[in-house]
C-alpha cells in the first residue's frame, strides 16, 4: 500500500514539473517515427500543451481513484491481476487519445479504448455481460465511422 502511494506521489510530482515546463515554454510535440508507406508517415505524435495537460490531469485523477477503489472492490477476486491490467490498458489508451498529435496515434488510442472497454464489460463471464459487450463493440464501430468521416471532412476542407 505504501508503494502505491509512493508511486502515485512520484507521478503527481513529475506531472506538476512537466506542467510548469509547459506553462513557461508554451508546449511541445514529441514525434516517434516508424515508417513511410505510400507517401504516408506512420509515427506516434504526442502534443503536450495546456489543453492536453488539463485533460490528462483529469484522466490521471479519475484513474488514480479507480486504482485505489479497486483494492476494496476486487478484494478476494480470482482475476484481480487481469482486472488491474485491463484498467491500466484502458488508462494508457485514454492517454494516447488525449495526447495524440496525428491521425495514426488518435486511432490507436480510440481502438485501444474500444478493445479494453469490451474486455472490461465482459470481465464477469456470463450471457448478459457478453450481450452488453457486443453492444459496446458495435457502438464503437459506429464511432469509428464518424471518426473517419470527420477526419476526411477536415482533410477535404484544408484545416
C-alpha positions as CSV (number, residue, x, y, z in Angstrom):
1,X,0.0,0.0,0.0
2,X,2.9,2.3,0.8
3,X,4.5,1.6,-2.5
4,X,1.3,2.5,-4.3
5,X,1.2,5.9,-2.6
6,X,4.9,6.4,-3.3
7,X,4.5,5.7,-7.0
8,X,1.3,7.9,-7.2
9,X,3.1,10.8,-5.5
10,X,6.1,10.5,-7.8
11,X,3.8,10.5,-10.8
12,X,2.0,13.5,-9.4
13,X,5.2,15.5,-8.8
14,X,6.6,14.7,-12.2
15,X,3.3,15.8,-13.8
16,X,3.5,19.1,-11.8
17,X,7.1,19.7,-13.0
18,X,6.0,18.9,-16.5
19,X,3.0,21.2,-16.3
20,X,5.3,24.1,-15.1
21,X,7.6,23.4,-18.1
22,X,4.7,23.7,-20.5
23,X,3.5,26.8,-18.7
24,X,6.8,28.6,-19.3
25,X,7.6,27.2,-22.7
26,X,4.1,27.0,-24.2
27,X,4.0,23.3,-25.1
28,X,5.9,20.9,-27.4
29,X,5.4,18.0,-29.7
30,X,7.1,14.6,-29.3
31,X,7.2,12.6,-32.5
32,X,8.4,9.0,-32.8
33,X,8.7,8.0,-36.5
34,X,8.2,4.4,-37.6
35,X,8.0,4.1,-41.4
36,X,6.5,5.6,-44.6
37,X,4.0,3.7,-46.7
38,X,2.6,5.1,-50.0
39,X,3.7,8.6,-49.0
40,X,2.1,8.5,-45.6
41,X,4.2,8.8,-42.4
42,X,3.3,6.4,-39.6
43,X,4.5,7.8,-36.4
44,X,3.4,8.3,-32.8
45,X,3.0,12.0,-32.3
46,X,2.1,13.4,-28.9
47,X,1.2,17.0,-28.2
48,X,1.8,18.4,-24.7
49,X,0.0,21.8,-24.3
50,X,-2.4,23.4,-21.8
51,X,-5.5,21.7,-23.2
52,X,-4.0,18.2,-23.4
53,X,-2.4,18.5,-19.9
54,X,-5.7,19.6,-18.5
55,X,-7.5,16.6,-19.9
56,X,-4.5,14.4,-18.9
57,X,-4.8,15.7,-15.3
58,X,-8.5,14.8,-15.2
59,X,-7.7,11.3,-16.6
60,X,-4.9,10.9,-14.0
61,X,-7.2,12.0,-11.1
62,X,-10.1,9.7,-12.1
63,X,-7.8,6.7,-12.9
64,X,-5.9,7.1,-9.6
65,X,-9.3,7.0,-7.7
66,X,-10.3,3.9,-9.8
67,X,-7.0,2.2,-9.0
68,X,-7.4,2.9,-5.3
69,X,-11.1,1.8,-5.2
70,X,-10.3,-1.5,-6.9
71,X,-8.3,-2.5,-3.8
72,X,-11.6,-2.8,-1.9
73,X,-14.0,-3.6,-4.8
74,X,-11.9,-6.5,-6.2
75,X,-10.7,-7.9,-2.9
76,X,-10.8,-11.7,-2.9
77,X,-11.5,-12.0,-6.7
78,X,-9.6,-14.6,-8.5
79,X,-9.0,-12.4,-11.6
80,X,-7.6,-9.5,-9.7
81,X,-4.5,-9.1,-11.8
82,X,-6.4,-9.4,-15.1
83,X,-8.7,-6.6,-14.0
84,X,-5.7,-4.4,-13.0
85,X,-4.1,-4.9,-16.4
86,X,-7.3,-4.1,-18.2
87,X,-7.8,-0.9,-16.3
88,X,-4.2,0.0,-16.8
89,X,-4.5,-0.6,-20.6
90,X,-7.7,1.5,-20.6
91,X,-5.9,4.4,-19.0
92,X,-2.9,4.1,-21.4
93,X,-5.3,4.1,-24.3
94,X,-7.0,7.2,-22.9
95,X,-3.6,8.9,-22.6
96,X,-2.9,8.0,-26.3
97,X,-6.2,9.6,-27.2
98,X,-5.7,12.8,-25.1
99,X,-2.1,13.5,-26.1
100,X,-2.4,12.3,-29.8
101,X,-1.0,14.7,-32.3
102,X,-1.8,12.9,-35.6
103,X,-4.5,10.6,-37.1
104,X,-2.5,7.4,-36.5
105,X,-2.0,8.0,-32.8
106,X,-5.6,9.0,-32.4
107,X,-6.9,5.8,-34.0
108,X,-4.5,3.7,-31.9
109,X,-5.9,5.3,-28.7
110,X,-9.5,5.1,-29.9
111,X,-9.3,1.4,-30.9
112,X,-7.4,0.7,-27.7
113,X,-10.3,2.2,-25.7
114,X,-12.8,0.1,-27.7
115,X,-10.9,-3.1,-27.1
116,X,-10.3,-2.6,-23.4
117,X,-13.9,-1.4,-22.9
118,X,-15.2,-4.6,-24.4
119,X,-12.8,-6.7,-22.2
120,X,-13.9,-4.7,-19.1
121,X,-17.6,-5.1,-19.9
122,X,-17.3,-8.9,-20.3
123,X,-15.0,-9.3,-17.3
124,X,-17.5,-11.4,-15.5
125,X,-18.2,-14.2,-17.9
126,X,-22.0,-14.6,-18.4
127,X,-24.5,-14.1,-21.1
128,X,-25.8,-10.7,-20.1
129,X,-22.2,-9.3,-20.0
130,X,-21.5,-10.7,-23.4
131,X,-24.6,-9.1,-24.9
132,X,-23.6,-5.8,-23.3
133,X,-20.0,-6.2,-24.6
134,X,-21.3,-6.8,-28.2
135,X,-23.4,-3.6,-27.9
136,X,-20.2,-1.8,-26.8
137,X,-18.3,-3.2,-29.8
138,X,-21.0,-2.2,-32.3
139,X,-21.3,1.3,-30.9
140,X,-17.6,1.7,-31.1
141,X,-17.7,0.7,-34.8
142,X,-20.3,3.4,-35.4
143,X,-18.0,5.8,-33.6
144,X,-15.2,4.7,-35.9
145,X,-17.2,5.5,-39.0
146,X,-18.0,9.0,-37.7
147,X,-14.4,9.5,-36.6
148,X,-13.1,8.6,-40.0
149,X,-15.8,10.7,-41.7
150,X,-14.9,13.8,-39.6
151,X,-11.1,13.3,-40.3
152,X,-11.8,13.1,-44.1
153,X,-14.0,16.1,-44.0
154,X,-11.3,18.1,-42.2
155,X,-8.8,16.9,-44.8
156,X,-11.0,18.0,-47.7
157,X,-11.7,21.4,-46.1
158,X,-8.0,22.0,-45.7
159,X,-8.0,22.6,-41.9
